[in-house]
Amino acid sequence: MEPTAAVDKARKVIDSLPKNASWDDLMYELYVRGKIENGLKAAEEGRTISHAELKKRLSVHAH
């Protein structure tokens, strides 16, 4: 993402928050939206695993 695109998206997030939003509210919104965008990009690029593979990986770590 180009820096100006990130700034534009951040401004939209700021504008969408209520006037009494805290810094924590802002940081949470930016963090969550960034994680969602990264996840969508990963999915578009095929960087995903199946549900069955995830269960297999988690069961190995649970023991």
N, C-alpha and C positions, 0 to 999 in steps of 0.2 A: 504494500500500500504506500502510495506517495505521501510525503509529509503533509501536503495541503489537504489531501483526502482525509487523513487522520484528524487534522484540526477541524475540518468541516463537520466530521462526524461527532467530535467532542462538543462542538458548539450546539449541535442538534440535541445531544444528550442534556447539556446544561439547560437549554431552552425548554426541554420537556419536563424538567424537575419542578416541583412546587417551590415557591419563593422561600419557604422556610426550610428547605433541604440543607442538610449538614454536609461537611466535607466527606464524612464517611458515606453518606448516601451517594454523593457524586462518584467517589472512588469505587464503590460497589457496582454502580451502573456501568462505569467504564470497564471495569474488570470483567464483569459478566458478558457484556456485549463483545469484548475482545475475544474471550474464550469461545463464544458462540461462532463468531466469524472465523476463528482459526479452525474450529471443528468442521464448519461447512466447507472451508477450503480443502481441508484434509479429505473429506468425503468426495469432493469433486475430483481430487487428484488420485482417488482410489486407495488412499492410505487408511484403510479400515480393516477390521477383522470381523468374522462372523460371531453371532451370539454363542454358538457352540464352542468356538475357539476361546472366547472370553471366559466362559464357564470353566473350561479346561485349565486356563492359566490361573484363574482365581483359586481353583481347588488345589493346585500345586502349592500355592502360597499359604493356604489355610492350615496346612498340616505341619 
